[in-house]
């Protein structure tokens, strides 16, 4: 099959004849139709996680084979953490934190930038008819955005800052704004922030924030920068909450004293609920269309990954 | 008055004729009778917070002057954060986080290692008759230990690790053990851990913990070490909680990715509820007596601070 892979030397290549993955009985064989490039793909391309194999974890596709015949032919998305089902974390119901998990296109599981992928049937969610492929491909990052609301209460009495106007930041800002909280989306790019201001959200350039120290009840760091946490610590009020959404290549220095003295909560946040993400896409409260800047065929996947490093681009999709 | 002070050159001195603080109408004048040396005093002596003036924030004493005549002659302890009452934090009821606060013997407020101190009358708590001076002097650090239970739920279903067998660690371990949680107190000193094992608590040397990675629901870092957080990250399970109890002189490096990927909560924790600390001392569930290793007169305060750096010592008290 055709695939975009990180090969053994760490290079990103288009492989026209990559071996297709073979499902066992609990897995379904899926033909991705549309896939999204995520910043994590760019980090993986730089060596993050030491991943080798087919890239891609954001997709929508059609089930070709599955033990449950009702799944066959269905348009689906798949949760990306493939759990073992019998470790301590799985026993607690924390399947996304399975100690033996593989992760689609990130850790030991062949990804979605290819003609075929396999995923556990239990990970699949059928995409409602009213949700287009171009929307459905955002299910995974939108679920990650919604995870914040699974972890902490966000309400209309709170001042919330979302730092970062990348793809994830824009989804988080839109998702949290639905709670009615007093939200400020903070970024560096006029073209990106305008997507939010166009929807009535309050935006600010990070260079304008000097006087805004210690006023936010909740600060979300979706900057993808090692210095994001330090800035978040400046913005959050005593007893406030910082949610960390992005992984970084290098560990950062941290002012532990500020966290202790001001009793700040720092909360890591990763993958989220696919069912709620699909509901949000169906309801139309989240507009992903303005975030799509490019759609390229799979064969041009290497070019797509390069293009994704360009700050004037946002979501780049691969048509498969 | 007599006082132990950090003078303008940063030296710790016994001053036999230090000016006594003068209370305004909302403040009471208190004669401390017994005070405790805290690790924070040692950090202040090294330059932490840039504090100059009379040291000491753990004490019990007698009210000599107060607008409320019922307070006069009473044996009291005092909350150490002196709030302005009209800032954003005070408006939220977060007086311990007042933006204009002074802090007894730590920030802009003359401390307890002296013949007199002043404190806002509203900060005072009358010590029950059944609580001795030697117990009452532990109210402030015990309140800090109990703060953890104000912030998060600790229950019998949880595995909890308390890292650090210093004074605060021993109080935290005793306090959290009252919840019935499965608690392990982790330290480096046989003599200190034996205080806990003598009360039926499970203890471990930190060198023994190699196989215990990622099993604890809650990890309290009371090590006072910049590397404490990294060790706590090894011990806590995915979706678990780390409570940071100690401030350090140098910021530490932090593996932000571990926090994000495993969705860990890192929570700063500082001062706590004096009323509950006094109740706990009254109830007898917390045994502070074995922690007192030395009692020196105020005149020997400089020596007491030196002695407090000796690992074979625990709580050192000053008789005033």
Interface residues (C-beta under 8 A of the other chain):
Chain A: X88 X89 X94 X97 X99 X151 X214 X215 X226 X229 X237 X238 X239 X244 X245 X246 X247 X248 X251 X252 X253 X254 X255 X256 X257 X258 X259 X260 X261 X262 X263 X264 X265 X266 X267 X268 X269 X270
Chain B: X88 X89 X94 X97 X99 X151 X214 X215 X226 X229 X237 X238 X239 X244 X245 X246 X247 X248 X251 X252 X253 X254 X255 X256 X257 X258 X259 X260 X261 X262 X263 X264 X265 X266 X267 X268 X269 X270
